[in-house]
Amino acid sequence: MKKATYLLISLVMMTLAACAPQQNQASDKDDTKQVSEQKADESKKDGAKSEAAEAEESKDEPEKRESEPATTASATSINGDIDYSDYKLIEVDGGDRSGDREPNVRVDIGFGDREYWAFTNEYGQLIRVEAKEIILQDDQTEPVKSSGRYYYDEANVPGTERSYLDQGHVIADSLGGVSNAYNITPQDSTLNRHGDQAYMEKVIRDAGGVTNFVAKISYPDTETQIPDHYTYTYIMKGRTVTDDFDNVNPDDVNARAEAEAEPAAAPEAASTQESTHDISKVDTDHNGRVTIAEAKAAGFKMPITRDSWLYEYMDDRDGDGMVGE
């Protein structure tokens, strides 16, 4: 009996011993699974925090953009004799009627998209206007007034209040110029309306525009805004043209020249054609060329046509066989 009891106890203990490792293994597996799940949860939380932090940082960080280089105009003038960087670039409305100018500045005085540049010196005097191309006014596509102008009035530059001086455009409305003080000078009214200035503008219009246009304006002193001389150069149909004239009434100049001229002696019967056609009596500045003013002063009536001996000494800019029409 005792022996059977011992055998039973031994069998129970062996059974318990065999089950214990399996329970421990199951417990270990449960613990491992729990730890893995906990780590996964923590990883998800950490990932969410990291993404949130990155989003917050990117919100605070300014957006980076590639810089675009600023566009600049050509550094030098048309013929390279002035440096644009020596003049401060400013903007002035084309219809600004103020007569004041800033010193040492550069202003675009072309209407619309035209680029016509005006320059002042240290005294605020308008000394130069230039354009690579003169583009004529187009009244079909541009807001042109019934008067043929872009604006109702021009800038009141000091001096234009005088009755004999106009608000003269350096580049006319018809050639695409605006009406502010950087394109206006006090100009003799006869010169502006009927003289060399008006004639030059007509020639450019008839030619359909010109290139490499440069106007140089000079003054008798540093205090006045009234020029005493204009020099224009430009290329028309491949030929360089120069217009050079004083800011005076051409009719007065012609009248004085006629009064000072000695009466012509009656030609001798044996006089030759060469002596009759003496250019030195007409070409008063002895440069080999004859201007309209010189021809009028010598008694010639306009226009001078191709069949006149004087024609070859004059400048027929539009090539129509007539000068001074």
Backbone bond lengths (Angstrom), bond angles and torsions (degrees), N, CA, C in turn:
res aa  C-N    CA-C-N  psi(-1)  N-CA   C-N-CA  omega(-1)  CA-C   N-CA-C  phi
1 M - - - 1.454 - - 1.523 111.80 -
2 K 1.341 113.60 -47.93 1.469 118.19 178.18 1.500 109.86 -62.51
3 K 1.305 116.82 -37.83 1.457 120.39 -179.64 1.531 110.76 -63.95
4 A 1.336 114.88 -41.65 1.473 117.81 178.78 1.500 111.43 -64.64
5 T 1.330 115.56 -36.48 1.476 119.06 178.85 1.501 111.11 -64.58
6 Y 1.314 118.01 -44.54 1.456 121.58 178.09 1.509 111.51 -59.87
7 L 1.338 116.28 -40.37 1.472 119.39 179.10 1.521 111.40 -63.65
8 L 1.331 116.46 -40.13 1.470 120.41 179.50 1.519 111.72 -63.83
9 I 1.363 114.49 -44.16 1.483 119.52 -179.85 1.513 110.01 -63.11
10 S 1.312 115.99 -41.51 1.473 119.84 -179.01 1.523 110.38 -63.97
11 L 1.336 117.04 -39.80 1.458 120.88 -180.00 1.514 111.81 -65.00
12 V 1.363 115.98 -40.84 1.473 119.92 178.92 1.521 110.83 -63.41
13 M 1.336 116.39 -43.26 1.474 120.56 -177.94 1.519 110.95 -65.29
14 M 1.317 118.05 -37.11 1.458 121.25 179.59 1.545 109.78 -67.03
15 T 1.339 114.15 -38.94 1.474 118.23 179.48 1.512 110.69 -64.13
16 L 1.346 116.19 -43.26 1.471 120.58 178.60 1.518 111.39 -63.06
17 A 1.321 113.74 -41.63 1.473 117.72 -179.63 1.526 111.25 -63.19
18 A 1.312 116.98 -35.64 1.475 120.55 -179.25 1.520 111.80 -71.91
19 C 1.322 117.39 -32.68 1.472 120.99 -178.58 1.519 112.59 -77.42
20 A 1.332 116.96 -30.10 1.475 121.02 -174.24 1.520 112.35 -57.49
21 P 1.366 120.98 -47.82 1.464 120.67 -179.89 1.510 112.61 -60.28
22 Q 1.352 116.87 -37.95 1.480 119.28 -179.04 1.516 110.89 -65.07
23 Q 1.368 114.58 -39.76 1.468 117.87 179.19 1.527 110.19 -66.24
24 N 1.363 114.84 -40.91 1.474 118.46 179.64 1.517 110.79 -62.68
25 Q 1.380 114.87 -40.45 1.471 117.97 -179.98 1.525 110.86 -64.18
26 A 1.345 115.85 -43.22 1.467 119.57 179.03 1.513 111.14 -61.52
27 S 1.359 113.10 -40.80 1.470 117.84 179.61 1.510 110.59 -64.48
28 D 1.366 115.75 -41.62 1.462 119.53 179.64 1.530 110.87 -62.63
29 K 1.362 114.77 -40.96 1.466 118.54 179.70 1.518 110.81 -63.15
30 D 1.350 115.66 -42.10 1.460 118.74 179.14 1.510 111.04 -62.47
31 D 1.370 115.55 -42.19 1.469 119.46 179.95 1.522 110.63 -63.06
32 T 1.351 117.03 -42.09 1.473 121.26 -178.76 1.524 111.37 -63.51
33 K 1.362 114.21 -43.07 1.459 119.49 179.52 1.513 111.40 -61.98
34 Q 1.379 113.98 -40.77 1.461 118.57 -179.06 1.522 110.96 -64.81
35 V 1.360 115.88 -42.64 1.473 120.68 -179.40 1.534 110.12 -63.97
36 S 1.365 116.97 -42.29 1.467 120.68 -179.49 1.517 111.54 -62.47
37 E 1.357 114.06 -43.06 1.461 117.47 179.74 1.514 111.42 -64.71
38 Q 1.377 114.85 -37.82 1.469 118.95 179.97 1.530 110.56 -64.93
39 K 1.374 115.00 -41.73 1.468 118.77 -179.87 1.535 111.05 -65.88
40 A 1.336 115.08 -38.04 1.478 118.60 179.02 1.509 111.09 -62.72
41 D 1.380 115.13 -42.50 1.460 119.07 178.91 1.518 110.99 -62.30
42 E 1.372 114.87 -43.28 1.467 118.66 -179.82 1.524 110.73 -64.19
43 S 1.362 116.34 -37.89 1.462 120.40 179.87 1.526 111.03 -63.83
44 K 1.363 115.45 -41.75 1.458 119.54 178.29 1.517 110.81 -62.27
45 K 1.355 114.78 -43.62 1.472 118.41 -179.95 1.526 110.55 -62.71
46 D 1.361 114.94 -44.20 1.467 118.57 -179.86 1.531 110.70 -62.37
47 G 1.350 115.91 -40.52 1.465 120.05 179.35 1.509 111.58 -63.20
48 A 1.338 115.72 -42.54 1.463 119.60 179.09 1.515 110.79 -63.07
49 K 1.368 114.58 -41.92 1.475 118.42 178.93 1.524 110.46 -62.91
50 S 1.353 116.31 -41.82 1.457 120.45 -178.25 1.529 111.04 -63.20
51 E 1.352 116.20 -43.78 1.460 119.69 179.00 1.525 111.50 -63.59
52 A 1.331 116.20 -40.86 1.463 120.48 179.16 1.519 110.57 -63.56
53 A 1.355 115.16 -41.67 1.474 119.42 -179.78 1.523 111.02 -64.72
54 E 1.369 115.67 -42.42 1.458 118.87 179.19 1.522 111.31 -63.38
55 A 1.348 116.37 -40.65 1.468 120.11 178.46 1.511 111.13 -62.14
56 E 1.342 116.32 -41.04 1.461 121.25 179.91 1.519 110.72 -65.00
57 E 1.366 115.86 -41.70 1.461 120.10 -179.27 1.523 110.73 -66.08
58 S 1.357 116.21 -41.10 1.447 118.38 -179.20 1.520 111.64 -68.34
59 K 1.358 116.68 -25.86 1.460 120.23 177.23 1.519 110.05 -69.73
60 D 1.345 116.12 -39.50 1.468 120.35 -178.65 1.523 111.59 -75.83
61 E 1.332 116.97 -29.34 1.466 119.70 -175.62 1.520 110.46 -76.86
62 P 1.357 120.48 128.44 1.469 122.32 -178.17 1.522 110.98 -65.72
63 E 1.345 114.02 146.49 1.457 119.50 -179.65 1.521 110.14 -69.17
64 K 1.310 116.29 133.64 1.452 121.13 -177.82 1.526 109.40 -93.75
65 R 1.354 116.93 128.22 1.447 121.51 179.03 1.514 109.17 -127.84
66 E 1.311 114.78 146.46 1.453 118.28 176.80 1.525 109.56 -71.66
67 S 1.323 117.02 132.52 1.463 120.55 -178.88 1.514 109.84 -75.33
68 E 1.334 115.04 143.25 1.453 121.11 178.38 1.519 109.04 -104.10
69 P 1.329 117.87 129.65 1.472 119.52 -178.90 1.509 110.86 -64.90
70 A 1.345 116.48 139.45 1.467 121.00 178.62 1.509 109.17 -71.88
71 T 1.323 115.50 140.50 1.457 119.27 178.42 1.521 109.09 -80.91
72 T 1.307 117.59 138.94 1.466 122.03 -179.67 1.521 109.53 -128.73
73 A 1.334 114.94 151.34 1.456 119.99 178.10 1.522 109.18 -76.32
74 S 1.313 115.45 169.93 1.453 120.66 178.65 1.521 110.17 -55.83
75 A 1.340 117.21 141.62 1.465 121.71 -173.70 1.518 112.62 -73.26
76 T 1.329 117.09 -24.84 1.459 119.46 -177.46 1.517 110.81 -125.64
77 S 1.331 114.89 166.82 1.455 121.17 -176.83 1.521 111.16 -75.56
78 I 1.320 115.89 179.74 1.461 121.76 -176.68 1.514 111.87 -56.16
79 N 1.332 117.47 -48.00 1.459 119.66 -179.61 1.528 112.74 -102.01
80 G 1.343 116.52 11.95 1.459 120.92 171.77 1.511 116.23 75.25
81 D 1.343 118.04 13.31 1.465 118.99 -175.92 1.518 113.91 -92.22
82 I 1.345 118.80 -7.01 1.459 120.76 173.39 1.521 109.19 -135.83
83 D 1.327 115.45 155.39 1.462 122.35 -179.84 1.526 108.68 -104.36
84 Y 1.327 117.10 120.09 1.459 121.03 -178.45 1.527 112.05 -57.67
85 S 1.330 117.46 -32.67 1.459 120.17 -175.96 1.524 112.68 -68.17
86 D 1.323 117.08 -12.60 1.475 120.43 177.25 1.530 111.36 -77.95
87 Y 1.326 117.39 -7.39 1.462 121.46 -176.19 1.524 109.67 -122.69
88 K 1.314 116.33 129.66 1.466 121.37 178.89 1.528 109.80 -69.57
89 L 1.322 116.29 129.52 1.459 121.27 179.85 1.526 109.95 -83.80
90 I 1.343 117.33 121.63 1.464 121.87 177.09 1.525 109.36 -129.43
91 E 1.327 115.87 162.02 1.464 121.44 177.17 1.526 109.51 -110.95
92 V 1.318 116.56 134.20 1.462 122.80 178.13 1.523 107.58 -133.68
93 D 1.320 116.67 132.02 1.459 120.54 179.42 1.525 110.24 -59.72
94 G 1.325 115.91 138.70 1.460 120.23 -176.77 1.508 114.28 -60.70
95 G 1.349 117.36 -26.27 1.455 120.47 -179.21 1.514 114.04 -102.83
96 D 1.330 116.77 12.79 1.466 120.79 179.79 1.535 109.45 -63.46
97 R 1.331 117.12 121.56 1.465 121.07 -175.44 1.531 113.86 -91.00
98 S 1.315 116.92 -1.43 1.466 119.40 177.77 1.524 109.83 -62.73
99 G 1.323 115.85 137.55 1.459 119.55 -179.24 1.510 113.71 -90.92
100 D 1.335 117.16 -0.64 1.463 120.68 -177.81 1.525 111.09 -82.64
101 R 1.321 115.37 143.48 1.463 120.90 175.33 1.530 109.78 -125.46
102 E 1.306 116.19 146.68 1.462 120.65 174.69 1.523 109.29 -83.96
103 P 1.331 117.63 148.69 1.468 120.03 179.11 1.527 112.36 -78.70
104 N 1.321 115.26 150.26 1.471 123.00 173.88 1.527 113.17 52.33
105 V 1.324 116.39 49.34 1.459 120.46 179.35 1.526 110.55 -124.81
106 R 1.331 113.63 164.70 1.467 122.47 176.53 1.523 107.63 -125.36
107 V 1.330 116.85 130.98 1.465 121.99 -175.43 1.527 109.38 -133.68
108 D 1.323 116.90 137.49 1.461 121.44 174.41 1.533 108.13 -82.00
109 I 1.328 116.78 115.68 1.471 120.72 -177.43 1.528 111.47 -111.96
110 G 1.338 116.44 21.00 1.458 121.06 175.73 1.517 110.65 -89.90
111 F 1.320 117.10 136.39 1.468 119.96 179.88 1.521 109.52 -74.14
112 G 1.353 115.80 140.04 1.466 120.72 179.06 1.517 111.63 67.87
113 D 1.330 115.96 -131.28 1.463 121.19 -177.02 1.521 113.50 -86.66
114 R 1.331 117.89 0.55 1.465 119.12 179.50 1.531 110.60 -65.88
115 E 1.319 116.02 147.33 1.466 120.87 174.74 1.521 108.80 -114.74
116 Y 1.342 115.39 96.59 1.458 122.95 174.95 1.537 105.38 -116.27
117 W 1.302 118.58 121.50 1.469 121.12 -173.57 1.526 111.72 -104.64
118 A 1.334 114.94 132.28 1.461 122.24 177.35 1.525 108.80 -113.95
119 F 1.333 117.18 145.08 1.459 122.66 -176.72 1.534 110.01 -130.30
120 T 1.335 115.93 141.42 1.468 120.63 174.15 1.521 109.57 -115.54
121 N 1.334 115.36 158.03 1.465 119.44 175.43 1.533 110.01 -94.50
122 E 1.315 116.06 -169.80 1.471 119.71 -176.40 1.521 112.99 -68.59
123 Y 1.335 117.78 -11.24 1.460 121.38 179.02 1.534 112.01 -101.29
124 G 1.308 116.60 6.26 1.463 120.26 -178.99 1.517 113.47 76.83
125 Q 1.329 117.42 12.23 1.458 121.12 177.75 1.529 109.93 -82.97
126 L 1.312 115.98 137.23 1.464 120.95 176.50 1.523 108.28 -74.24
127 I 1.332 116.81 114.77 1.464 119.70 -172.72 1.522 113.70 -113.64
128 R 1.344 116.28 -13.90 1.470 117.38 -175.14 1.527 110.31 -160.36
129 V 1.324 115.34 141.79 1.465 122.12 171.24 1.525 106.46 -137.66
130 E 1.329 116.88 135.15 1.457 118.82 -179.57 1.528 111.54 -144.34
131 A 1.322 115.58 155.79 1.470 121.91 178.90 1.521 108.47 -151.47
132 K 1.317 116.13 133.75 1.458 119.41 176.59 1.525 110.71 -66.48
133 E 1.335 115.55 -31.58 1.461 119.54 177.44 1.521 109.73 -148.32
134 I 1.318 116.45 130.28 1.463 121.43 173.61 1.526 107.86 -87.44
135 I 1.333 115.72 118.40 1.468 121.80 -179.98 1.524 108.28 -108.31
136 L 1.319 116.22 120.17 1.457 120.45 -174.16 1.529 112.11 -64.79
137 Q 1.334 114.70 154.03 1.457 121.31 175.23 1.525 109.86 -61.44
138 D 1.333 115.85 143.02 1.464 121.02 177.76 1.526 108.67 -123.46
139 D 1.328 116.95 100.40 1.468 119.75 -175.91 1.528 112.84 -74.52
140 Q 1.344 117.34 -4.50 1.462 120.46 176.27 1.526 111.90 -84.93
141 T 1.313 116.72 -29.13 1.467 120.15 -176.07 1.527 113.56 -117.86
142 E 1.338 116.62 -8.53 1.463 119.85 -177.30 1.531 110.50 -114.41
143 P 1.347 116.75 153.82 1.474 120.38 -178.52 1.528 112.02 -77.89
144 V 1.306 116.64 77.57 1.463 122.04 -176.81 1.538 109.08 -95.70
145 K 1.337 115.84 135.15 1.466 121.21 178.43 1.532 110.07 -71.58
146 S 1.314 115.91 168.00 1.462 120.07 178.99 1.529 111.47 -63.75
147 S 1.325 116.07 -21.79 1.464 121.12 178.47 1.525 112.18 -77.59
148 G 1.336 116.56 -7.38 1.460 120.59 -176.52 1.505 112.92 88.80
149 R 1.336 116.42 7.98 1.465 120.79 -178.83 1.527 111.11 -110.75
150 Y 1.351 114.41 160.76 1.458 119.79 177.18 1.533 111.45 -80.93
151 Y 1.343 116.14 -27.32 1.464 121.23 -175.87 1.533 109.10 -130.33
152 Y 1.314 115.11 159.51 1.464 119.56 -177.37 1.526 112.88 -74.24
153 D 1.339 117.49 -24.27 1.464 119.68 -178.22 1.523 109.37 -151.20
154 E 1.346 115.45 169.55 1.453 121.37 -178.61 1.527 110.58 -111.56
155 A 1.317 115.90 168.87 1.462 121.65 -179.09 1.523 111.23 -64.57
156 N 1.339 115.04 143.71 1.471 121.29 -179.59 1.528 110.56 -90.65
157 V 1.312 115.82 69.48 1.463 121.05 178.18 1.528 108.64 -66.79
158 P 1.335 118.00 136.89 1.467 120.24 179.78 1.530 112.24 -52.15
159 G 1.321 115.85 126.12 1.459 122.26 -177.12 1.510 111.61 115.28
160 T 1.336 116.51 -27.83 1.473 119.30 -178.53 1.519 112.37 -72.52
161 E 1.341 116.51 -8.62 1.470 118.45 177.40 1.528 111.25 -75.65
162 R 1.327 117.49 -11.65 1.460 120.55 178.51 1.529 109.75 -73.98
163 S 1.313 116.50 140.47 1.466 120.88 -171.54 1.526 113.21 -64.43
164 Y 1.324 117.82 -27.15 1.461 120.40 -176.13 1.535 113.06 -95.81
165 L 1.335 116.19 3.43 1.464 119.97 179.94 1.530 110.25 -115.03
166 D 1.328 115.63 130.79 1.465 121.79 176.31 1.518 110.81 -90.30
167 Q 1.349 115.25 163.70 1.465 121.32 166.92 1.527 105.83 -83.03
168 G 1.317 115.15 82.21 1.471 120.86 -170.32 1.516 113.33 -83.30
169 H 1.337 115.74 126.81 1.470 120.91 175.66 1.530 110.01 -73.80
170 V 1.313 116.01 137.42 1.464 118.86 170.16 1.529 108.36 -73.86
171 I 1.338 116.75 -45.25 1.463 121.84 169.61 1.522 106.60 -115.08
172 A 1.311 116.72 116.13 1.470 122.65 -172.36 1.526 112.46 -64.52
173 D 1.346 114.90 159.13 1.476 120.26 172.45 1.522 110.87 -52.06
174 S 1.315 115.92 -43.88 1.467 120.29 -176.60 1.525 112.27 -64.05
175 L 1.341 116.05 -17.74 1.461 121.02 178.47 1.530 111.71 -104.64
176 G 1.355 116.62 7.49 1.462 120.18 174.83 1.506 115.85 95.64
177 G 1.343 117.87 18.49 1.459 120.56 -179.53 1.519 112.75 -94.85
178 V 1.344 117.07 151.43 1.465 121.80 179.41 1.529 110.16 -89.71
179 S 1.353 116.11 -171.18 1.470 119.22 -171.16 1.523 114.10 -122.38
180 N 1.345 118.65 18.99 1.458 118.81 178.02 1.533 110.73 -83.76
181 A 1.331 116.01 178.48 1.468 121.15 -172.20 1.521 113.81 -65.27
182 Y 1.336 116.92 -15.23 1.462 120.33 -178.20 1.534 112.11 -88.02
183 N 1.354 115.76 3.49 1.464 120.53 173.76 1.529 111.21 -132.66
184 I 1.334 116.56 11.17 1.465 121.43 -177.17 1.528 110.18 -123.98
185 T 1.327 115.65 133.54 1.462 120.59 170.04 1.529 107.92 -131.33
186 P 1.344 117.74 152.30 1.466 120.25 173.23 1.529 108.64 -68.13
187 Q 1.334 116.66 114.32 1.461 121.28 -174.24 1.525 110.27 -126.40
188 D 1.326 114.89 141.17 1.463 119.12 178.84 1.527 109.32 -51.24
189 S 1.327 116.25 130.94 1.463 121.09 -172.78 1.524 113.06 -63.61
190 T 1.342 117.33 -37.91 1.463 119.67 178.98 1.520 110.93 -69.20
191 L 1.326 116.71 -41.24 1.462 121.53 176.81 1.527 110.43 -60.49
192 N 1.337 115.09 -41.75 1.458 120.76 -176.42 1.531 112.46 -70.77
193 R 1.331 116.21 -37.36 1.465 119.52 -173.07 1.526 113.93 -95.82
194 H 1.348 116.38 -31.92 1.472 118.73 -173.87 1.525 113.54 -132.90
195 G 1.307 118.17 -7.81 1.458 121.25 -174.95 1.517 114.33 -94.42
196 D 1.339 115.00 -152.94 1.463 121.26 -175.91 1.529 112.88 -59.55
197 Q 1.345 117.31 -35.59 1.457 119.85 179.39 1.537 110.35 -62.52
198 A 1.332 115.77 -48.35 1.467 120.36 -179.91 1.529 111.05 -64.52
199 Y 1.332 116.19 -39.73 1.464 120.09 -179.10 1.522 110.77 -64.89
200 M 1.337 117.12 -41.90 1.460 121.28 179.14 1.541 110.85 -60.92
201 E 1.327 116.06 -44.73 1.459 120.28 -179.51 1.522 111.09 -62.02
202 K 1.339 116.94 -40.47 1.463 120.96 179.07 1.526 111.01 -64.33
203 V 1.312 116.72 -42.90 1.458 120.97 179.77 1.532 110.75 -60.90
204 I 1.338 116.92 -42.75 1.468 120.33 179.72 1.523 110.86 -66.22
205 R 1.337 116.65 -40.59 1.467 119.64 177.15 1.530 110.84 -62.13
206 D 1.327 115.86 -46.07 1.470 119.77 -178.25 1.525 111.44 -63.65
207 A 1.334 116.19 -28.76 1.463 120.56 -179.61 1.530 112.11 -82.40
208 G 1.337 117.11 -8.11 1.463 120.35 -178.84 1.515 113.71 80.07
209 G 1.352 116.21 17.61 1.456 120.65 -179.64 1.516 111.44 112.10
210 V 1.330 115.71 167.96 1.457 121.76 179.47 1.520 108.89 -140.94
211 T 1.323 117.07 174.50 1.470 122.16 177.18 1.520 109.97 -124.21
212 N 1.322 114.71 167.00 1.480 122.32 177.57 1.526 112.02 49.49
213 F 1.328 114.89 48.95 1.465 121.75 -178.32 1.529 109.72 -81.54
214 V 1.327 116.74 126.57 1.467 121.99 177.36 1.524 109.10 -135.92
215 A 1.335 116.28 127.01 1.465 121.60 174.53 1.529 108.39 -114.92
216 K 1.318 116.61 125.24 1.463 121.68 175.95 1.525 107.99 -112.00
217 I 1.327 115.30 131.04 1.471 120.99 -173.08 1.524 108.55 -122.54
218 S 1.324 116.68 129.51 1.467 120.70 -178.57 1.524 110.53 -118.84
219 Y 1.350 115.74 161.33 1.471 122.90 -174.85 1.527 109.59 -133.74
220 P 1.333 116.47 152.69 1.470 119.37 -179.39 1.519 113.15 -72.73
221 D 1.353 117.36 -22.56 1.459 121.23 178.38 1.531 108.88 -155.79
222 T 1.331 116.85 -178.04 1.468 121.01 -175.26 1.524 113.25 -92.10
223 E 1.331 117.92 -0.15 1.460 120.51 -175.53 1.530 113.42 -102.11
224 T 1.321 117.24 -27.01 1.466 120.46 -176.16 1.532 112.00 -87.53
225 Q 1.329 115.03 156.26 1.470 120.72 172.06 1.530 110.90 -108.05
226 I 1.346 116.08 9.97 1.467 120.96 179.04 1.534 108.77 -98.22
227 P 1.317 118.32 111.99 1.468 120.27 -179.08 1.523 111.59 -66.56
228 D 1.326 115.17 158.07 1.459 118.68 173.03 1.522 111.91 -112.81
229 H 1.349 116.88 -9.11 1.465 118.09 -178.29 1.528 110.68 -158.22
230 Y 1.343 114.69 146.61 1.466 122.24 176.41 1.530 109.17 -126.93
231 T 1.331 116.08 140.10 1.460 121.55 172.15 1.523 108.25 -130.73
232 Y 1.316 115.99 118.24 1.463 121.69 179.16 1.532 109.29 -112.46
233 T 1.325 116.31 135.31 1.463 120.67 170.42 1.517 108.35 -131.42
234 Y 1.334 116.22 146.23 1.457 120.86 178.76 1.524 108.66 -164.86
235 I 1.315 114.99 165.87 1.461 120.77 178.14 1.522 107.93 -109.20
236 M 1.334 115.47 122.53 1.462 121.39 -179.32 1.520 108.27 -125.22
237 K 1.325 115.07 117.68 1.467 121.64 179.88 1.525 111.03 53.44
238 G 1.349 115.55 42.08 1.458 121.26 175.69 1.510 115.44 83.22
239 R 1.338 117.79 -1.11 1.469 121.59 -177.37 1.519 110.67 -115.69
240 T 1.320 117.17 133.80 1.466 121.52 179.18 1.523 109.99 -79.21
241 V 1.329 115.44 128.85 1.462 121.71 -178.58 1.525 108.92 -119.32
242 T 1.311 117.07 139.84 1.463 122.21 175.95 1.526 109.41 -124.22
243 D 1.333 115.84 127.64 1.464 121.96 174.36 1.522 107.41 -116.30
244 D 1.312 115.29 123.38 1.459 121.43 -172.02 1.524 108.18 -132.17
245 F 1.355 118.35 117.02 1.469 118.44 -179.03 1.524 111.65 -155.61
246 D 1.319 114.94 154.60 1.458 122.22 177.85 1.522 109.86 -81.79
247 N 1.331 115.48 159.35 1.465 121.38 177.90 1.530 108.96 -88.04
248 V 1.324 114.75 70.97 1.466 121.14 -177.73 1.519 108.89 -138.56
249 N 1.340 114.67 167.82 1.462 120.56 177.13 1.528 108.60 -76.99
250 P 1.334 118.66 114.30 1.469 119.77 -177.37 1.522 113.14 -64.59
251 D 1.315 116.95 -28.06 1.465 118.75 178.38 1.525 110.79 -66.14
252 D 1.349 116.20 -39.18 1.468 119.58 177.44 1.523 110.90 -65.06
253 V 1.322 116.09 -39.96 1.465 120.60 179.43 1.522 110.37 -62.92
254 N 1.314 115.22 -44.88 1.472 118.89 179.97 1.531 111.49 -64.73
255 A 1.341 116.52 -39.11 1.469 119.80 -179.67 1.527 110.84 -64.30
256 R 1.329 116.31 -42.39 1.471 119.35 178.48 1.518 111.22 -64.99
257 A 1.336 115.35 -41.10 1.461 118.86 -179.11 1.524 110.87 -63.80
258 E 1.310 116.26 -38.93 1.471 119.89 178.99 1.523 111.20 -67.57
259 A 1.351 115.20 -37.81 1.468 118.28 -179.10 1.520 111.51 -69.32
260 E 1.312 115.87 -33.04 1.469 119.82 -177.62 1.524 112.35 -83.33
261 A 1.331 116.19 -19.23 1.470 119.07 -176.89 1.521 110.62 -70.43
262 E 1.318 116.85 139.28 1.464 121.31 176.51 1.519 109.22 -75.00
263 P 1.315 117.06 144.61 1.477 118.74 177.99 1.521 110.07 -61.30
264 A 1.318 115.23 135.91 1.467 119.94 -177.65 1.521 110.09 -68.99
265 A 1.317 116.85 135.46 1.471 121.78 177.94 1.516 109.43 -71.11
266 A 1.323 114.92 147.64 1.470 119.43 179.24 1.515 108.80 -63.82
267 P 1.308 117.45 131.82 1.470 119.45 -178.01 1.527 111.15 -65.84
268 E 1.317 115.44 139.50 1.445 120.95 176.92 1.519 109.48 -73.60
269 A 1.316 114.98 154.84 1.463 119.19 -177.46 1.520 111.50 -61.55
270 A 1.319 116.25 -31.35 1.459 119.38 -175.41 1.520 112.33 -95.47
271 S 1.308 116.38 10.48 1.474 118.32 -177.85 1.518 110.46 -63.91
272 T 1.299 116.64 143.06 1.464 121.96 -179.16 1.514 109.53 -88.37
273 Q 1.332 115.25 165.40 1.462 120.23 178.85 1.516 110.14 -63.53
274 E 1.335 117.00 -32.47 1.471 120.89 -178.28 1.512 110.93 -65.01
275 S 1.388 116.08 -41.61 1.456 117.98 -179.24 1.519 111.15 -72.06
276 T 1.351 117.48 -32.23 1.455 121.00 178.83 1.527 110.03 -67.66
277 H 1.323 116.47 -40.13 1.454 122.45 -178.80 1.536 109.96 -96.15
278 D 1.310 115.59 63.68 1.469 121.61 -177.08 1.530 109.16 -89.81
279 I 1.337 116.61 104.31 1.465 121.57 -176.63 1.522 111.97 -64.78
280 S 1.336 117.36 -27.37 1.464 120.43 -177.50 1.530 112.33 -64.81
281 K 1.344 116.41 -22.84 1.463 119.47 179.34 1.534 111.61 -78.64
282 V 1.335 116.40 -16.52 1.467 120.97 -179.22 1.523 110.71 -105.83
283 D 1.327 115.17 -40.35 1.472 120.61 -177.70 1.532 109.33 -80.65
284 T 1.330 115.77 83.18 1.460 120.31 -172.39 1.525 113.84 -69.29
285 D 1.357 117.79 -26.00 1.465 117.95 178.82 1.531 111.89 -95.96
286 H 1.351 115.74 4.06 1.465 123.33 172.53 1.535 113.46 53.22
287 N 1.344 115.21 44.55 1.474 118.91 177.06 1.530 111.97 -105.92
288 G 1.345 115.95 6.66 1.457 119.74 178.17 1.514 114.41 84.60
289 R 1.327 117.37 -2.14 1.455 121.95 178.23 1.527 109.65 -124.90
290 V 1.335 115.53 155.25 1.461 120.26 -178.87 1.521 109.28 -120.38
291 T 1.332 115.90 126.86 1.455 120.55 177.44 1.527 109.75 -89.67
292 I 1.309 116.04 168.56 1.464 120.55 177.53 1.529 110.27 -60.83
293 A 1.339 115.45 -41.83 1.461 119.77 -179.48 1.527 111.15 -62.10
294 E 1.349 117.12 -42.05 1.462 120.68 179.73 1.531 110.50 -65.44
295 A 1.328 116.09 -40.17 1.465 119.09 -179.67 1.521 111.50 -65.49
296 K 1.335 116.75 -41.25 1.462 119.99 178.34 1.526 110.63 -64.38
297 A 1.356 115.23 -42.10 1.463 119.44 -179.05 1.524 111.64 -62.76
298 A 1.337 116.98 -28.65 1.462 121.31 179.85 1.526 111.77 -84.87
299 G 1.339 116.63 -0.50 1.453 120.42 175.58 1.514 115.37 99.22
300 F 1.314 117.57 5.60 1.461 119.89 179.61 1.526 110.36 -81.57
301 K 1.320 116.13 139.82 1.456 121.36 177.66 1.527 109.71 -92.42
302 M 1.326 114.43 146.33 1.461 120.40 -179.59 1.529 110.04 -92.16
303 P 1.313 118.95 149.26 1.470 125.18 0.71 1.526 112.00 -86.22
304 I 1.322 115.56 160.48 1.456 122.08 172.11 1.529 106.73 -89.67
305 T 1.327 115.76 121.51 1.468 119.57 -176.55 1.529 111.08 -98.52
306 R 1.330 113.94 171.62 1.459 119.87 -175.01 1.525 113.37 -61.74
307 D 1.333 117.49 -25.32 1.468 119.61 -177.49 1.522 113.09 -84.09
308 S 1.337 116.90 -1.13 1.478 120.06 177.12 1.527 109.72 -85.14
309 W 1.327 116.49 141.86 1.464 119.73 178.67 1.523 111.77 -62.68
310 L 1.358 116.53 -23.56 1.461 120.36 -177.37 1.534 112.25 -77.77
311 Y 1.340 115.73 -20.33 1.468 121.27 -174.12 1.534 112.45 -54.56
312 E 1.338 116.86 -42.36 1.465 119.73 -175.69 1.535 112.82 -65.46
313 Y 1.325 117.20 -17.25 1.465 120.31 179.68 1.537 111.86 -94.30
314 M 1.329 116.59 -2.64 1.461 120.42 -176.36 1.526 111.12 -109.06
315 D 1.311 115.52 170.08 1.457 121.21 -173.59 1.530 109.99 -106.50
316 D 1.341 116.07 100.02 1.472 121.59 177.07 1.531 107.89 -88.03
317 R 1.316 116.12 86.21 1.467 120.23 -169.69 1.521 113.32 -66.94
318 D 1.323 116.87 -34.90 1.463 118.29 -178.11 1.527 112.34 -94.69
319 G 1.337 117.19 0.72 1.457 121.27 173.06 1.518 115.31 64.82
320 D 1.343 117.24 28.03 1.465 119.71 -177.19 1.519 112.86 -96.80
321 G 1.349 116.92 7.40 1.455 120.14 178.29 1.510 114.47 83.94
322 M 1.350 116.81 8.24 1.464 120.53 179.14 1.520 109.43 -138.91
323 V 1.326 115.81 145.39 1.468 121.60 175.96 1.524 107.87 -125.75
324 G 1.329 116.19 132.49 1.459 121.15 177.71 1.507 113.64 84.65
325 E 1.357 116.39 20.88 1.460 118.36 179.96 1.518 110.66 -72.69
